[in-house]
Amino acid sequence: MFKLVFKQYKSKSSSPDLTDVINVDDIDIKQNELNQNYNVQLLSISNEHNVQMIPGIKRPTDWRAYALTHHPGIIIIRNPFTERGQRYWTARCLRDYPRTPNIVNLNERLFNDAVRSDWWKQLDQCSDSDEFQRIKAAMRWTTFGYHHNWDTKLYDEQMQSPFPDDLSIMCRLFATVLGYCDFKPEAAIVNYYPVGSTLSGHTDHSEPNKSAPLFSLSFGQTAIFLIGGTTLEEKPSAIYLQSGDVLIMSEASRLCYHAVPRIIKTQKLWNSTLTNQDVNDADNGSSLLDMDLFKKVGDSNFWQPFSNYIDDSRININVRQVLNPGDVKLS
């Protein structure tokens, strides 16, 4: 059933049937109520958590968080970011995260050291349109923290690069507000999805710690996300993940099959002129981010290359805890 539904949404038809895809924006629901048509519940976000806010994220009491009751442990926070916040994380994913010592998918036989060590810089400096498109389309993932070995499906204590402080703090903020106070971000994969690309059905089971939640952040174009059960025989549900959305896979859903069969170009993103309100409000948390970048993404000329990229692409940051509670390294 999972493969059949995946094939349905992957279809190259210009007008696929999307009537069963859940769009939380279209659900009329009050806090803590259950919409039985979609099996979606709007969660109440507590104001009691003593968390340090970071610039570019709305206060938790302004978040809209939804639980899929027929997939226990799936939570969607509908875009808790400000516009500048979305720009900041988009720029981090494109400019900073694909740099050495982080690992990228680019093949050394097809790309020189300069491209593989600083992909965005080389892309930005490329003047040949064909070569530009070749370099752009080739980037599909980068990893940092504990690096996932795609061949062995294992983590190795010797294969690590630093985990960014700002991303760690942000994920801890989301985790704490949702009640996962012990969550430790230790590994990340950033996926780059041009329109037309997919991610086949799979489970994330390489981590020794399989009980800690998995955090997935979306920026750019919209994805259809499938969440199923523990076998491929179970029919999955389809959900729109839009720019700024935060998806949490926890509890029973943590080891369930999931996939991205389709990226949908839905909007021209973030070309408005930003005010300095975010920057003015950032004083208390300014040490938590790259504030130079946070300010620069409000400049239309600086932002334009990033905007051009996400005009036909989606970026997904996937963060997980690797170690079991109490462990300080892999055994």
Beta strands, then each sheet from edge to edge (+ up, - down):
strand 1: 34-35
strand 2: 40-42
strand 3: 65-68
strand 4: 74-77
strand 5: 103-104
strand 6: 141-146
strand 7: 160-161
strand 8: 187-194
strand 9: 199-202
strand 10: 214-220
strand 11: 222-227
strand 12: 237-241
strand 13: 246-249
strand 14: 258-264
strand 15: 313-320
sheet 1: 1+ 2- 3+ 4- 13+ 10- 15+ 8- 6+ 5-
sheet 2: 1+ 2- 3+ 4- 13+ 10- 15+ 8- 6+ 7-
sheet 3: 9+ 14- 11+ 12-
end
